[in-house]
Amino acid sequence: MEKVNKNTAALVIIDPQVDFLSPQGSAWPVVGESVVENNTVEHLDQLFAAAKEVGLKVFISPHYYYPTDHEWKHKGTLEEVMHSLPMFDRKSALSLDGFEGSGADWLEQYKPYINDGETVICSPHKVYGPESNDLVLQLRKHGINRAILAGMSANLCVEAHMRELQEQGFITTVVYDATAGGKTPELGDGYAVAVVNFRFIANETVTTEKAVTAILSAE
């Protein structure tokens, strides 16, 4: 993996939330098998820990739905699924009532990393990519030109973030075993599809082990 510069690189974690990463989450029946196979929860923890140890900036791109979002007149296939489960629901953009421990909340073991006052928590993306939130603005304002990507889910939000950041001129590194994807008989294996696209599009596609080693050696 290419050498990491702490001044211009950042760890970007997408949707590190209960609904995706916990057996209690609403998406677990779809993504759980892939999360377990990839050891995604532990790999994300390792990335968080390494970044915090060396002072590498961390950005979170979360996914939230508010009541008015459920009034959308048309939705894509997986959007329909997410809205119907429901996933990532919050009572409003201005209230955290009911947020703690909900499907929209961070996975408990990540809270010390995310809630440390140093991590940049972006506004929510609404479909898959960062076009509808402030991730790109936040990265640019912090002088970042390289994003090390991980999180959920592989062929949806992670791939969409990778594609948009590539289009925006960022260098992208995808940590392919620190993500996971849905599997259904009707739609297929989303993770397998995503890994192929990561390799075609990203500047680098690496394991968690290699990413952690590079982050810990960052200068």
C-alpha positions as CSV (number, residue, x, y, z in Angstrom):
1,M,0.0,0.0,0.0
2,E,1.2,3.5,-0.8
3,K,2.8,5.5,2.0
4,V,0.3,7.4,4.1
5,N,0.7,11.1,4.7
6,K,-1.1,12.2,7.8
7,N,-1.6,15.7,6.5
8,T,-3.3,14.8,3.2
9,A,-4.9,11.3,3.8
10,A,-7.9,10.4,5.9
11,L,-9.8,7.3,7.0
12,V,-13.4,7.5,5.7
13,I,-15.8,5.2,7.4
14,I,-19.3,4.8,5.8
15,D,-22.4,3.7,7.8
16,P,-20.7,2.2,10.9
17,Q,-24.2,1.7,12.3
18,V,-26.2,-0.9,14.2
19,D,-28.6,-1.7,11.3
20,F,-25.7,-2.9,9.2
21,L,-23.2,-4.3,11.7
22,S,-25.2,-5.9,14.5
23,P,-27.3,-9.1,14.7
24,Q,-29.9,-6.8,16.2
25,G,-29.8,-4.6,13.1
26,S,-32.7,-4.6,10.6
27,A,-30.4,-5.4,7.6
28,W,-28.6,-8.3,9.4
29,P,-30.7,-11.0,7.6
30,V,-29.3,-9.6,4.3
31,V,-25.8,-8.6,5.1
32,G,-24.9,-10.7,8.2
33,E,-23.4,-13.6,6.4
34,S,-21.0,-11.3,4.5
35,V,-20.2,-9.3,7.7
36,V,-19.2,-12.5,9.5
37,E,-17.2,-13.9,6.5
38,N,-15.1,-10.8,6.2
39,N,-14.8,-10.2,10.0
40,T,-16.0,-6.7,9.1
41,V,-16.7,-5.5,12.6
42,E,-13.3,-6.3,13.9
43,H,-11.5,-5.0,10.8
44,L,-13.3,-1.6,11.1
45,D,-12.2,-1.5,14.8
46,Q,-8.6,-2.2,13.8
47,L,-8.7,0.7,11.3
48,F,-10.3,3.1,13.8
49,A,-7.7,2.2,16.4
50,A,-4.7,2.6,14.0
51,A,-5.9,6.0,12.8
52,K,-6.5,7.3,16.3
53,E,-3.1,6.0,17.5
54,V,-1.2,8.0,14.9
55,G,-3.5,11.0,14.6
56,L,-4.8,10.3,11.2
57,K,-8.0,12.2,10.6
58,V,-11.2,10.2,10.5
59,F,-14.4,11.1,8.7
60,I,-17.8,9.4,9.1
61,S,-20.4,9.5,6.3
62,P,-23.6,8.3,8.0
63,H,-27.0,7.2,6.7
64,Y,-30.2,8.6,8.3
65,Y,-33.8,8.7,7.3
66,Y,-36.3,11.2,8.8
67,P,-40.1,10.8,8.7
68,T,-40.3,13.1,5.7
69,D,-37.9,10.9,3.7
70,H,-40.5,8.1,3.8
71,E,-42.8,10.4,1.8
72,W,-40.5,10.1,-1.3
73,K,-42.5,9.3,-4.4
74,H,-40.1,6.9,-6.0
75,K,-37.2,4.7,-4.7
76,G,-34.7,2.3,-6.2
77,T,-34.8,-1.4,-5.4
78,L,-32.6,-1.4,-2.2
79,E,-34.0,2.0,-1.2
80,E,-37.4,0.3,-1.0
81,V,-35.9,-2.4,1.2
82,M,-34.3,0.1,3.5
83,H,-37.4,2.2,3.9
84,S,-39.6,-0.8,4.5
85,L,-37.4,-2.6,7.1
86,P,-37.0,0.3,8.3
87,M,-33.3,1.2,8.5
88,F,-31.5,4.3,9.9
89,D,-34.6,5.9,11.1
90,R,-34.5,9.0,13.3
91,K,-37.4,11.1,14.6
92,S,-36.1,14.3,13.0
93,A,-32.9,16.1,11.9
94,L,-33.0,18.2,15.0
95,S,-33.7,15.5,17.7
96,L,-31.7,12.6,19.1
97,D,-34.8,11.3,20.9
98,G,-34.7,7.6,20.7
99,F,-31.4,7.6,18.8
100,E,-29.2,5.9,21.5
101,G,-29.1,2.2,20.8
102,S,-31.3,2.4,17.8
103,G,-30.5,1.0,14.4
104,A,-29.3,4.4,13.3
105,D,-26.8,4.6,16.2
106,W,-23.1,3.8,15.9
107,L,-22.1,0.3,16.8
108,E,-21.3,0.5,20.5
109,Q,-17.6,-0.5,20.3
110,Y,-17.0,2.3,17.8
111,K,-18.4,5.1,20.0
112,P,-15.1,5.9,21.8
113,Y,-13.5,6.5,18.4
114,I,-16.4,8.5,16.8
115,N,-17.5,10.5,19.9
116,D,-14.0,11.7,20.8
117,G,-14.5,15.3,19.6
118,E,-11.9,14.8,16.9
119,T,-13.7,12.7,14.3
120,V,-15.6,14.6,11.6
121,I,-19.2,13.4,11.4
122,C,-20.6,14.5,8.1
123,S,-24.2,15.2,7.3
124,P,-26.1,12.1,6.2
125,H,-26.1,10.8,2.7
126,K,-29.6,9.8,1.6
127,V,-29.2,7.2,-1.2
128,Y,-25.7,5.7,-1.6
129,G,-23.1,8.3,-2.5
130,P,-21.8,11.5,-0.9
131,E,-23.4,13.7,-3.5
132,S,-26.1,14.6,-1.0
133,N,-23.9,15.3,2.0
134,D,-20.9,17.4,2.9
135,L,-18.2,14.7,2.9
136,V,-16.4,16.2,-0.2
137,L,-16.5,19.7,1.3
138,Q,-15.2,18.5,4.7
139,L,-12.3,16.6,3.0
140,R,-11.3,19.6,0.9
141,K,-11.6,22.0,3.8
142,H,-9.3,19.8,5.9
143,G,-6.7,19.6,3.0
144,I,-7.4,15.9,2.3
145,N,-6.7,14.5,-1.2
146,R,-6.6,10.8,-0.3
147,A,-9.5,8.7,1.2
148,I,-9.0,5.3,2.7
149,L,-12.5,3.9,2.5
150,A,-14.2,1.2,4.6
151,G,-17.6,0.5,6.1
152,M,-21.0,-0.5,4.7
153,S,-22.2,-1.7,2.4
154,A,-19.8,-2.8,-0.3
155,N,-21.8,-2.6,-3.5
156,L,-24.0,0.3,-2.4
157,C,-22.6,3.1,-0.2
158,V,-19.0,2.2,-0.3
159,E,-18.8,1.7,-4.0
160,A,-20.9,4.9,-4.6
161,H,-18.5,6.9,-2.3
162,M,-15.5,5.5,-4.1
163,R,-16.9,6.4,-7.5
164,E,-17.8,9.9,-6.6
165,L,-14.5,10.6,-4.8
166,Q,-12.7,9.4,-7.9
167,E,-14.7,11.7,-10.0
168,Q,-13.9,14.5,-7.6
169,G,-10.2,14.0,-8.1
170,F,-9.4,12.2,-4.8
171,I,-7.0,9.3,-4.5
172,T,-9.0,6.3,-3.2
173,T,-7.9,3.3,-1.3
174,V,-10.6,0.7,-0.5
175,V,-10.1,-1.7,2.3
176,Y,-12.0,-4.6,0.8
177,D,-12.3,-6.8,3.9
178,A,-13.5,-4.0,6.1
179,T,-16.8,-3.9,4.3
180,A,-19.5,-6.5,3.4
181,G,-22.5,-6.8,1.2
182,G,-26.0,-8.1,0.9
183,K,-26.7,-11.6,-0.4
184,T,-30.1,-12.7,-1.7
185,P,-31.2,-15.4,-4.1
186,E,-33.0,-12.9,-6.2
187,L,-30.3,-10.2,-6.5
188,G,-27.1,-12.2,-6.0
189,D,-23.9,-11.5,-4.0
190,G,-23.4,-7.7,-3.7
191,Y,-20.0,-8.1,-2.0
192,A,-18.5,-10.1,-4.8
193,V,-19.7,-7.6,-7.4
194,A,-18.3,-4.7,-5.4
195,V,-14.8,-6.2,-5.0
196,V,-14.5,-6.5,-8.8
197,N,-15.5,-2.9,-9.2
198,F,-13.1,-1.8,-6.4
199,R,-10.2,-3.4,-8.3
200,F,-11.3,-1.8,-11.6
201,I,-11.8,1.7,-10.3
202,A,-10.0,2.5,-7.0
203,N,-6.3,3.6,-6.9
204,E,-5.7,0.8,-4.5
205,T,-7.6,-2.2,-3.1
206,V,-6.0,-3.6,0.1
207,T,-6.6,-5.8,3.1
208,T,-7.1,-4.4,6.6
209,E,-3.7,-5.9,7.6
210,K,-2.0,-3.9,4.9
211,A,-4.0,-0.7,5.6
212,V,-3.3,-0.9,9.3
213,T,0.5,-1.4,8.7
214,A,0.5,1.6,6.4
215,I,-1.5,3.8,8.8
216,L,0.7,3.0,11.7
217,S,3.7,4.0,9.6
218,A,2.1,7.3,8.5
219,E,4.2,10.4,8.6
